[in-house]
Amino acid sequence: MPFANFKVPEKTLTTKQKEKIVTRTTELFVEIYGERARANTMVLVEEVTDGGWGISGNVLTLAMLGEATEEATEDSSGAAGDA
C-alpha cells in the first residue's frame, strides 16, 4: 500500500489545500504504480502544533510564518499557502 505522510504547521493550509495534497499525491502514486494503487493509497496530512517544529535548531511559530486563513488563501491564486 503506497503511503505518504505530510507534516505541516497547524493552521497554514485550508481544507481545500489539504484535499489537493491528498488528490495529487494519490494521482502521483497511480502514475508510478498504475491504477491498482488508487484503492490502496493512504495520504495523511498531519498538522503540527505551533512551536512544535523547527529548522536548523530554531523553533518556528505561526507568527514567524504567517497564519493562513480560509478566506485569504482561497481568494488568492498563487498565494504562498497554495500547494
N, C-alpha and C positions, 0 to 999 in steps of 0.2 A: 504494500500500500504506500503510494507516494505521500509524504508528509512535509509540510512547510510550517515553520513557526516564526512569526514576525513579532518582535517585541518593540513596542513603540511607547513614547512618553504619553501618559494619560492626558486626555482632552486635546490632543493635537490632530486627530483625524475625525472627520464627520462619519456618520453611519454610511453614507454613500461612498466615501473613500475606502472604508473598510470592506464594503461589498465589492468594490473594484479590485482590491487586493485579492480577495477570495476568487473572484471570477477570472482574473488574468493569470493568477498562479495556477488555477485548475487548467486553463487553456494551455499554459506552457507545458505542464506535465502531459497533457493529451498530445501536444505536438511532438514531444520527445518519445513517449511510450506508446502512443496510439490511443484510440478511442476506449480501449479496455480499461485505461487508467481513470477515466472520468468518475465512474461509480465508486471508486475506492480512494479517491484523493481527499486528504484531510488538510485543511488550511486553518491555522489557529492564529488569530491576531490578539496578542496579549498587551494590555495597557499597564505600563509600569507606573506606580505612584510617583508623584512629584518628589524629586530629590532621591529617588531610588535607583539612579543610574548615573554614569559619568563616562568621560573620555579623558585619557591621558592623566589619570589620577585626580581629575577635578569633577566634583559632583555638579550635575546640571539640573536646573529647575525650569519650570514653565516661564518664570519671569525672564530668564535668560533667552529662552527660545521664542517666546510669544505664543500665547494660548490661542488655539483655533476655536472659532465659533461656527455653529451650523450655518448661520446666515452669511458670514464673511467668506467662508470657503466655497459655499455652493454658488454664491453670486459672482465670484471672481473666477474667470477662466485663467488657467496657468498660474494660479496662486502658489506660493511656496508650499502650502499644505497639500496640494494635489499630488496624488500618487500615480 
